[in-house]
Amino acid sequence: DLAYKYKHYFSASFSYNRGQNFLNPAVELRDSIYITRPYNFQGKAQMLLLSLGFYLTPIENWTLNANLNFAHFTFTGQTYSETLDRKALVARGNLTNQFTLSKTWSAELSVFWTGGELSGQSLTRSRYRIFGAVQKKIWKDMGSIRLSLEDMLHSWVLREETLAIRQT
């Protein structure tokens, strides 16, 4: 890992990870039934990751945090008797806005996006979600009441492709 930080406004890091012969979920097809279970993946995996973070206060009472991640994944090896050789460039982003409305009221609006993921046999497609919340402090700041909405547009839908399935 290499990391850099400029005050509290900006951060960047670069990392490289490598592994081999690890435990990963694997899918097998038996008589038209898909079976998923942990499997000792015989092969190698590599990941190059670049992470960027931005921390801003555009105006008073508004804090903005943005994070971007870019990764290149490589998986090669055997799953059951099938050969797996996959590469993927994936990205993720998160934008969080926090607002102080008064001494006792605050709000948050966040967007999270992932451009897909690669893990062993599984390739997950891109998806996003929007989160919003308002909060009221009560009992002289000793408690709070919060109303939040997760995945406001019902867009966090898992779409996954499974590769190199052994058929018996």
Contact map, one row per residue, 1 for C-alpha under 8 A:
111000000000111100000000000000000000000000000000000000000000000000000000000000000000000000000000000000000000000000000000000000000000000000000000000000000000000000000000
111100000000111000000000000000000000000000000000000000000000000000000000000000000000000000000000000000000000000000000000000000000000000000000000000000000000000000000000
111110000011110000000000000000000000000000000000000000000000000000000000000000000000000000000000000000000000000000000000000000000000000000000000000000000000000000000000
011111000011100000000000000000000000000000000000000000000000000000000000000000000000000000000000000000000000000000000000000000000000000000000000000000000000000000000000
001111111111000000000000000000000000000000000000000000000000000000000000000000000000000000000000000000000000000000000000000000000000000000000000000000000000000000000000
000111111110000000000000000000000000000000000000000000000000000000000000000000000000000000000000000000000000000000000000000000000000000000000000000000000000000000000000
000011111100000000000000000000000000000000000000000000000000000000000000000000000000000000000000000000000000000000000000000000000000000000000000000000000000000000000000
000011111110000000000000000000000000000000000000000000100000000000000000000000000000000000000000000000000000000000000000000000000000000000000000000000000000000000000000
000011111110000000000000000000000000000000000000000011110000000000000000000000000000000000000000000000000000000000000000000000000000000000000000000000000000000000000000
000011111111000000000000000000000000000000000000000111100000000000000000000000000000000000000000000000000000000000000000000000000000000000000000000000000000000000000000
001111011111100000000000000000000000000000000000001111000000000000000000000000000000000000000000000000000000000000000000000000000000000000000000000000000000000000000000
001110000111110000000000000000000000000000000000011110000000000000000000000000000000000000000000000000000000000000000000000000000000000000000000000000000000000000000000
111100000011111000000000000000000000000000000000111100000000000000000000000000000000000000000000000000000000000000000000000000000000000000000000000000000000000000000000
111000000001111100000000000000000000000000000001111000000000000000000000000000000000000000000000000000000000000000000000000000000000000000000000000000000000000000000000
110000000000111110000000000000000000000000000011110000000000000000000000000000000000000000000000000000000000000000000000000000000000000000000000000000000000000000000000
100000000000011111000000000000000000000000000111100000000000000000000000000000000000000000000000000000000000000000000000000000000000000000000000000000000000000000000000
000000000000001111100000000000000000000000000111000000000000000000000000000000000000000000000000000000000000000000000000000000000000000000000000000000000000000000000000
000000000000000111110000000000000000000000011110000000000000000000000000000000000000000000000000000000000000000000000000000000000000000000000000000000000000000000000000
000000000000000011111100000000000000000000011100000000000000000000000000000000000000000000000000000000000000000000000000000000000000000000000000000000000000000000000000
000000000000000001111100000000000000000011111000000000000000000000000000000000000000000000000000000000000000000000000000000000000000000000000000000000000000000000000000
000000000000000000111110000000000000000111110000000000000000000000000000000000000000000000000000000000000000000000000000000000000000000000000000000000000000000000000000
000000000000000000111111000000000000000111100000000000000000000000000000000000000000000000000000000000000000000000000000000000000000000000000000000000000000000000000000
000000000000000000001111100000000000011110000000000000000000000000000000000000000000000000000000000000000000000000000000000000000000000000000000000000000000000000000000
000000000000000000000111110000000000011110000000000000000000000000000000000000000000000000000000000000000000000000000011000000000000000000000000000000000000000000000000
000000000000000000000011111000000001111000000000000000000000000000000000000000000000000000000000000000000000000000000001000000000000000000000000000000000000000000000000
000000000000000000000001111100000001111000000000000000000000000000000000000000100000000000000000000000000000000000000001100000000000000000000000000000000000000000000000
000000000000000000000000111110000111100000000000000000000000000000000000000000000000000000000000000000000000000000000000100000000000000000000000000000000000000001001100
000000000000000000000000011111000111000000000000000000000000000000000000000000000000000000000000000000000000000000000000000000000000000000000000000000000000000000001110
000000000000000000000000001111111110000000000000000000000000000000000000000000000000000000000000000000000000000000000000000000000000000000000000000000000000000000001111
000000000000000000000000000111111110000000000000000000000000000000000000000000000000000000000000000000000000000000000000000000000000000000000000000000000000000000000011
000000000000000000000000000011111000000000000000000000000000000000000000000000000000000000000000000000000000000000000000000000000000000000000000000000000000000000000001
000000000000000000000000000011111100000000000000000000000000000000000000000000000000000000000000000000000000000000000000000000000000000000000000000000000000000000000000
000000000000000000000000000011111110000000000000000000000000000000000000000000000000000000000000000000000000000000000000000000000000000000000000000000000000000000000000
000000000000000000000000001111011111000000000000000000000000000000000000000000000000000000000000000000000000000000000000000000000000000000000000000000000000000000000000
000000000000000000000000001111001111100000000000000000000000000000000000000000000000000000000000000000000000000000000000000000000000000000000000000000000000000000000000
000000000000000000000000111100000111110000000000000000000000000000000000000000000000000000000000000000000000000000000000000000000000000000000000000000000000000000000000
000000000000000000000000111000000011111000000000000000000000000000000000000000000000000000000000000000000000000000000000000000000000000000000000000000000000000000000000
000000000000000000000011110000000001111100000000000000000000000000000000000000000000000000000000000000000000000000000000000000000000000000000000000000000000000000000000
000000000000000000000011110000000000111110000000000000000000000000000000000000100000000000000000000000000000000000000000000000000000000000000000000000000000000000000000
000000000000000000001111000000000000011111000000000000000000000000000000000000000000000000000000000000000000000000000000000000000000000000000000000000000000000000000000
000000000000000000011111000000000000001111100000000000000000000000000000000011100000000000000000000000000000000000000001000000000000000000000000000000000000000000000000
000000000000000000011100000000000000000111110000000000000000000000000000000011100000000000000000000000000000000000000000000000000000000000000000000000000000000000000000
000000000000000000011100000000000000000011111000000000000000000000000000001111000000000000000000000000000000000000000000000000000000000000000000000000000000000000000000
000000000000000001111000000000000000000001111100000000000000000000000000011110000000000000000000000000000000000000000000000000000000000000000000000000000000000000000000
000000000000000001110000000000000000000000111110000000000000000000000000111100000000000000000000000000000000000000000000000000000000000000000000000000000000000000000000
000000000000000111100000000000000000000000011111000000000000000000000001111000000000000000000000000000000000000000000000000000000000000000000000000000000000000000000000
000000000000001111000000000000000000000000001111100000000000000000000011110000000000000000000000000000000000000000000000000000000000000000000000000000000000000000000000
000000000000011110000000000000000000000000000111110000000000000000000011100000000000000000000000000000000000000000000000000000000000000000000000000000000000000000000000
000000000000111100000000000000000000000000000011111000000000000000001111000000000000000000000000000000000000000000000000000000000000000000000000000000000000000000000000
000000000001111000000000000000000000000000000001111100000000000000001110000000000000000000000000000000000000000000000000000000000000000000000000000000000000000000000000
000000000011110000000000000000000000000000000000111110000000000000111100000000000000000000000000000000000000000000000000000000000000000000000000000000000000000000000000
000000000111100000000000000000000000000000000000011111000000000000111000000000000000000000000000000000000000000000000000000000000000000000000000000000000000000000000000
000000001111000000000000000000000000000000000000001111100000000011110000000000000000000000000000000000000000000000000000000000000000000000000000000000000000000000000000
000000001110000000000000000000000000000000000000000111110000000111100000000000000000000000000000000000000000000000000000000000000000000000000000000000000000000000000000
000000011100000000000000000000000000000000000000000011111000001111000000000000000000000000000000000000000000000000000000000000000000000000000000000000000000000000000000
000000001000000000000000000000000000000000000000000001111100001110000000000000000000000000000000000000000000000000000000000000000000000000000000000000000000000000000000
000000000000000000000000000000000000000000000000000000111111111100000000000000000000000000000000000000000000000000000000000000000000000000000000000000000000000000000000
000000000000000000000000000000000000000000000000000000011111011100000000000000000000000000000000000000000000000000000000000000000000000000000000000000000000000000000000
000000000000000000000000000000000000000000000000000000001111111000000000000000000000000000000000000000000000000000000000000000000000000000000000000000000000000000000000
000000000000000000000000000000000000000000000000000000001111110000000000000000000000000000000000000000000000000000000000000000000000000000000000000000000000000000000000
000000000000000000000000000000000000000000000000000000001011111000000000000000000000000000000000011110000000000000000000000000000000000000000000000000000000000000000000
000000000000000000000000000000000000000000000000000000001111111100000000000000000000000000000000111100000000000000000000000000000000000000000000000000000000000000000000
000000000000000000000000000000000000000000000000000000111110111110000000000000000000000000000000111000000000000000000000000000000000000000000000000000000000000000000000
000000000000000000000000000000000000000000000000000001111100011111000000000000000000000000000011110000000000000000000000000000000000000000000000000000000000000000000000
000000000000000000000000000000000000000000000000000011110000001111100000000000000000000000000111100000000000000000000000000000000000000000000000000000000000000000000000
000000000000000000000000000000000000000000000000000011100000000111110000000000000000000000001111000000000000000000000000000000000000000000000000000000000000000000000000
000000000000000000000000000000000000000000000000001111000000000011111000000000000000000000001110000000000000000000000000000000000000000000000000000000000000000000000000
000000000000000000000000000000000000000000000000001110000000000001111100000000000000000000111100000000000000000000000000000000000000000000000000000000000000000000000000
000000000000000000000000000000000000000000000000111100000000000000111110000000000000000000111000000000000000000000000000000000000000000000000000000000000000000000000000
000000000000000000000000000000000000000000000000111000000000000000011111000000000000000011110000000000000000000000000000000000000000000000000000000000000000000000000000
000000000000000000000000000000000000000000000011110000000000000000001111100000000000000011100000000000000000000000000000000000000000000000000000000000000000000000000000
000000000000000000000000000000000000000000000111100000000000000000000111110000000000001111000000000000000000000000000000000000000000000000000000000000000000000000000000
000000000000000000000000000000000000000000001111000000000000000000000011111000000000011111000000000000000000000000000100000000000000000000000000000000000000000000000000
000000000000000000000000000000000000000000011110000000000000000000000001111100000000111100000000000000000000000000000000000000000000000000000000000000000000000000000000
000000000000000000000000000000000000000000111100000000000000000000000000111110000001111000000000000000000000000000000011000000000000000000000000000000000000000000000000
000000000000000000000000000000000000000000111000000000000000000000000000011111000011110000000000000000000000000000000000000000000000000000000000000000000000000000000000
000000000000000000000000000000000000000011110000000000000000000000000000001111100011100000000000000000000000000000000000000000000000000000000000000000000000000000000000
000000000000000000000000000000000000000011100000000000000000000000000000000111111111000000000000000000000000000000000000000000000000000000000000000000000000000000000000
000000000000000000000000010000000000001011000000000000000000000000000000000011111111000000000000000000000000000000000000000000000000000000000000000000000000000000011100
000000000000000000000000000000000000000000000000000000000000000000000000000001111100000000000000000000000000000000000000000000000000000000000000000000000000000000000100
000000000000000000000000000000000000000000000000000000000000000000000000000001111110000000000000000000000000000000000000000000000000000000000000000000000000000000000100
000000000000000000000000000000000000000000000000000000000000000000000000000001111111000000000000000000000000000000000000000000000000000000000000000000000000000000011100
000000000000000000000000000000000000000000000000000000000000000000000000000111101111100000000000000000000000000000000000000000000000000000000000000000000000000000010000
000000000000000000000000000000000000000000000000000000000000000000000000001111100111110000000000000000000000000000000001100000000000000000000000000000000000000000110000
000000000000000000000000000000000000000000000000000000000000000000000000011110000011111000000000000000000000000000000000000000000000000000000000000000000000000000000000
000000000000000000000000000000000000000000000000000000000000000000000000111100000001111100000000000000000000000000000000000000000000000000000000000000000000000000000000
000000000000000000000000000000000000000000000000000000000000000000000001111000000000111110000000000000000000000000000100000000000000000000000000000000000000000000000000
000000000000000000000000000000000000000000000000000000000000000000000001110000000000011111000000000000000000000000001100000000000000000000000000000000000000000000000000
000000000000000000000000000000000000000000000000000000000000000000000111100000000000001111100000000000000000000000000000000000000000000000000000000000000000000000000000
000000000000000000000000000000000000000000000000000000000000000000000111100000000000000111110000000000000000000001111000000000000000000000000000000000000000000000000000
000000000000000000000000000000000000000000000000000000000000000000011110000000000000000011111000000000000000000001110000000000000000000000000000000000000000000000000000
000000000000000000000000000000000000000000000000000000000000000000011100000000000000000001111100000000000000000111110000000000000000000000000000000000000000000000000000
000000000000000000000000000000000000000000000000000000000000000001111000000000000000000000111110000000000000000111000000000000000000000000000000000000000000000000000000
000000000000000000000000000000000000000000000000000000000000000011110000000000000000000000011111000000000000011110000000000000000000000000000000000000000000000000000000
000000000000000000000000000000000000000000000000000000000000000111100000000000000000000000001111100000000000011100000000000000000000000000000000000000000000000000000000
000000000000000000000000000000000000000000000000000000000000000111000000000000000000000000000111110000000001111000000000000000000000000000000000000000000000000000000000
000000000000000000000000000000000000000000000000000000000000011110000000000000000000000000000011111000000001110000000000000000000000000000000000000000000000000000000000
000000000000000000000000000000000000000000000000000000000000111100000000000000000000000000000001111100000111100000000000000000000000000000000000000000000000000000000000
000000000000000000000000000000000000000000000000000000000000111000000000000000000000000000000000111110000111000000000000000000000000000000000000000000000000000000000000
000000000000000000000000000000000000000000000000000000000000110000000000000000000000000000000000011111101110000000000000000000000000000000000000000000000000000000000000
000000000000000000000000000000000000000000000000000000000000100000000000000000000000000000000000001111111110000000000000000000000000000000000000000000000000000000000000
000000000000000000000000000000000000000000000000000000000000000000000000000000000000000000000000000111111100000000000000000000000000000000000000000000000000000000000000
000000000000000000000000000000000000000000000000000000000000000000000000000000000000000000000000000111111000000000000000000000000000000000000000000000000000000000000000
000000000000000000000000000000000000000000000000000000000000000000000000000000000000000000000000000011111100000000000000000000000000001111001000000000000000000000000000
000000000000000000000000000000000000000000000000000000000000000000000000000000000000000000000000000111111110000000000000000000000000011110000000000000000000000000000000
000000000000000000000000000000000000000000000000000000000000000000000000000000000000000000000000011111011111000000000000000000000000011100000000000000000000000000000000
000000000000000000000000000000000000000000000000000000000000000000000000000000000000000000000000011110001111100000000000000000000001111000000000000000000000000000000000
000000000000000000000000000000000000000000000000000000000000000000000000000000000000000000000001111000000111110000000000000000000011110000000000000000000000000000000000
000000000000000000000000000000000000000000000000000000000000000000000000000000000000000000000001110000000011111000000000000000000111100000000000000000000000000000000000
000000000000000000000000000000000000000000000000000000000000000000000000000000000000000000000111100000000001111100000000000000000111000000000000000000000000000000000000
000000000000000000000000000000000000000000000000000000000000000000000000000000000000000000000111000000000000111110000000000000011110000000000000000000000000000000000000
000000000000000000000000000000000000000000000000000000000000000000000000000000000000000000011110000000000000011111000000000000011100000000000000000000000000000000000000
000000000000000000000000000000000000000000000000000000000000000000000000000000000000000000011100000000000000001111100000000001111000000000000000000000000000000000000000
000000000000000000000000000000000000000000000000000000000000000000000000000000000000000001111000000000000000000111111000000001110000000000000000000000000000000000000000
000000000000000000000000000000000000000000000000000000000000000000000000000000000000000001110000000000000000000011111000000011100000000000000000000000000000000000000000
000000000000000000000000000000000000000000000000000000000000000000000000000000000000000001110000000000000000000001111100001111100000000000000000000000000000000000000000
000000000000000000000000000000000000000000000000000000000000000000000000000000000000000101000000000000000000000001111110011111000000000000000000000000000000000000000000
000000000000000000000000000000000000000000000000000000000000000000000000100000000000001100000000000000000000000000011111111100000000000000000000000000000000000000000000
000000000000000000000001000000000000000000000000000000000000000000000000001000000000000000000000000000000000000000001111111000000000000000000000000000000000000000000000
000000000000000000000001110000000000000010000000000000000000000000000000001000000001000000000000000000000000000000000111110000000000000000000000000000000000000000000000
000000000000000000000000011000000000000000000000000000000000000000000000000000000001000000000000000000000000000000000111111000000000000000000000000000000000000001111000
000000000000000000000000000000000000000000000000000000000000000000000000000000000000000000000000000000000000000000001111111100000000000000000000000000000000000111100000
000000000000000000000000000000000000000000000000000000000000000000000000000000000000000000000000000000000000000000011110111110000000000000000000000000000000000111100000
000000000000000000000000000000000000000000000000000000000000000000000000000000000000000000000000000000000000000000011100011111000000000000000000000000000000011110000000
000000000000000000000000000000000000000000000000000000000000000000000000000000000000000000000000000000000000000000111000001111100000000000000000000000000000011110000000
000000000000000000000000000000000000000000000000000000000000000000000000000000000000000000000000000000000000000011111000000111110000000000000000000000000000001000000000
000000000000000000000000000000000000000000000000000000000000000000000000000000000000000000000000000000000000000011110000000011111000000000000000000000000011110000000000
000000000000000000000000000000000000000000000000000000000000000000000000000000000000000000000000000000000000001111000000000001111100000000000000000000000011000000000000
000000000000000000000000000000000000000000000000000000000000000000000000000000000000000000000000000000000000001110000000000000111110000000000000000001111111000000000000
000000000000000000000000000000000000000000000000000000000000000000000000000000000000000000000000000000000000111100000000000000011111000000000000000001111000000000000000
000000000000000000000000000000000000000000000000000000000000000000000000000000000000000000000000000000000001111000000000000000001111100000000000000111110000000000000000
000000000000000000000000000000000000000000000000000000000000000000000000000000000000000000000000000000000011110000000000000000000111110000000000000111010000000000000000
000000000000000000000000000000000000000000000000000000000000000000000000000000000000000000000000000000000011100000000000000000000011111000000000011110000000000000000000
000000000000000000000000000000000000000000000000000000000000000000000000000000000000000000000000000000001111000000000000000000000001111100000000011100000000000000000000
000000000000000000000000000000000000000000000000000000000000000000000000000000000000000000000000000000011110000000000000000000000000111110000001111000000000000000000000
000000000000000000000000000000000000000000000000000000000000000000000000000000000000000000000000000000011100000000000000000000000000011111000001110000000000000000000000
000000000000000000000000000000000000000000000000000000000000000000000000000000000000000000000000000000011000000000000000000000000000001111111111100000000000000000000000
000000000000000000000000000000000000000000000000000000000000000000000000000000000000000000000000000000010000000000000000000000000000000111111111100000000000000000000000
000000000000000000000000000000000000000000000000000000000000000000000000000000000000000000000000000000000000000000000000000000000000000011111111000000000000000000000000
000000000000000000000000000000000000000000000000000000000000000000000000000000000000000000000000000000000000000000000000000000000000000011111110000000000000000000000000
000000000000000000000000000000000000000000000000000000000000000000000000000000000000000000000000000000010000000000000000000000000000000011111111000000000000000000000000
000000000000000000000000000000000000000000000000000000000000000000000000000000000000000000000000000000000000000000000000000000000000000011111111000000000000000000000000
000000000000000000000000000000000000000000000000000000000000000000000000000000000000000000000000000000000000000000000000000000000000000011111111100000000000000000000000
000000000000000000000000000000000000000000000000000000000000000000000000000000000000000000000000000000000000000000000000000000000000001111101111110000000000000000000000
000000000000000000000000000000000000000000000000000000000000000000000000000000000000000000000000000000000000000000000000000000000000001111000011111000000000000000000000
000000000000000000000000000000000000000000000000000000000000000000000000000000000000000000000000000000000000000000000000000000000000111100000001111100000000000000000000
000000000000000000000000000000000000000000000000000000000000000000000000000000000000000000000000000000000000000000000000000000000000111000000000111110000000000000000000
000000000000000000000000000000000000000000000000000000000000000000000000000000000000000000000000000000000000000000000000000000000011110000000000011111000000000000000000
000000000000000000000000000000000000000000000000000000000000000000000000000000000000000000000000000000000000000000000000000000000011100000000000001111110000000000000000
000000000000000000000000000000000000000000000000000000000000000000000000000000000000000000000000000000000000000000000000000000001111000000000000000111110000000000000000
000000000000000000000000000000000000000000000000000000000000000000000000000000000000000000000000000000000000000000000000000000001110000000000000000011111111000000000000
000000000000000000000000000000000000000000000000000000000000000000000000000000000000000000000000000000000000000000000000000000001111000000000000000011111110000000000000
000000000000000000000000000000000000000000000000000000000000000000000000000000000000000000000000000000000000000000000000000000001100000000000000000000111110000000000000
000000000000000000000000000000000000000000000000000000000000000000000000000000000000000000000000000000000000000000000000000000001000000000000000000000111111100000000000
000000000000000000000000000000000000000000000000000000000000000000000000000000000000000000000000000000000000000000000000000000111000000000000000000000111111100000000000
000000000000000000000000000000000000000000000000000000000000000000000000000000000000000000000000000000000000000000000000000000111000000000000000000000100111110000000000
000000000000000000000000000000000000000000000000000000000000000000000000000000000000000000000000000000000000000000000000000000100000000000000000000000000111111000000000
000000000000000000000000000000000000000000000000000000000000000000000000000000000000000000000000000000000000000000000000000110100000000000000000000000000001111100000000
000000000000000000000000000000000000000000000000000000000000000000000000000000000000000000000000000000000000000000000000000111000000000000000000000000000000111110000000
000000000000000000000000000000000000000000000000000000000000000000000000000000000000000000000000000000000000000000000000011110000000000000000000000000000000011111000000
000000000000000000000000000000000000000000000000000000000000000000000000000000000000000000000000000000000000000000000000011110000000000000000000000000000000001111100000
000000000000000000000000001000000000000000000000000000000000000000000000000000000000000000000000000000000000000000000000111000000000000000000000000000000000000111111000
000000000000000000000000000000000000000000000000000000000000000000000000000000000001000000000000000000000000000000000000111000000000000000000000000000000000000011111000
000000000000000000000000000000000000000000000000000000000000000000000000000000100111000000000000000000000000000000000000100000000000000000000000000000000000000001111100
000000000000000000000000001110000000000000000000000000000000000000000000000000100100000000000000000000000000000000000000100000000000000000000000000000000000000001111110
000000000000000000000000001110000000000000000000000000000000000000000000000000111100000000000000000000000000000000000000000000000000000000000000000000000000000000011111
000000000000000000000000000111000000000000000000000000000000000000000000000000000000000000000000000000000000000000000000000000000000000000000000000000000000000000001111
000000000000000000000000000011100000000000000000000000000000000000000000000000000000000000000000000000000000000000000000000000000000000000000000000000000000000000000111
